[in-house]
Amino acid sequence: LAKIGESVTFTCLAESNPPPTYVWIKMNSKEVVGFSADLTVETSETDEEFVCKVFSEGFKDIESIPAKLKVIKSPKIQAIDEGQIGGEPLLHCSVVSVARKTKITWISNDGPVNMEDKSYEIIYNEDGVFHHSFLVLKNEEKKMVEHACFASNEVGTDYK
């Protein structure tokens, strides 16, 4: 994982006699991008995959499994749905983000929902790149208040 503009280094090592030669290939374009054991790339806006090919005289060529570079982008709120749990109304905010520091906050009356307020229960679940927050409304008057979902990570935010 890396932010746009950061440098990332991949390493491919093999031992042989005579010493091996290395070729790095960008998977989506089949472009040759490096000729040493280390490949340093600057993160662009798209995820990338690279394969290291190792050549040594007298031995069969070897190819690595793809080295994957995932770009950390701003979180994206996919949907806000209404539902029920145990007869109580709830709101569900679904967010896509590869970032490890993804946070979902519920907003009400121009401020974050108070976690100490017993009128609410917040349930959080994470499944890979999908982050889910459920806001259970335990009080009739909270049903009448408008709520919004705010998602953030280390590179950006989204709000619905």
Secondary structure, 3 states (H helix, E strand, C coil): CEECCCEEEEECCCCCCCCCEEEEEECCCCEEEECCCEEEEECCCCCEEEEEEEECCCCCCEECCCEEECEECCCEEEEEEEEEECCEEEEEEEEECCCCCCEEEEEECCEECCCCCCCEEEEEEEECCEEEEEEEECCHHHHCCCEEEEEEECCEEEEC
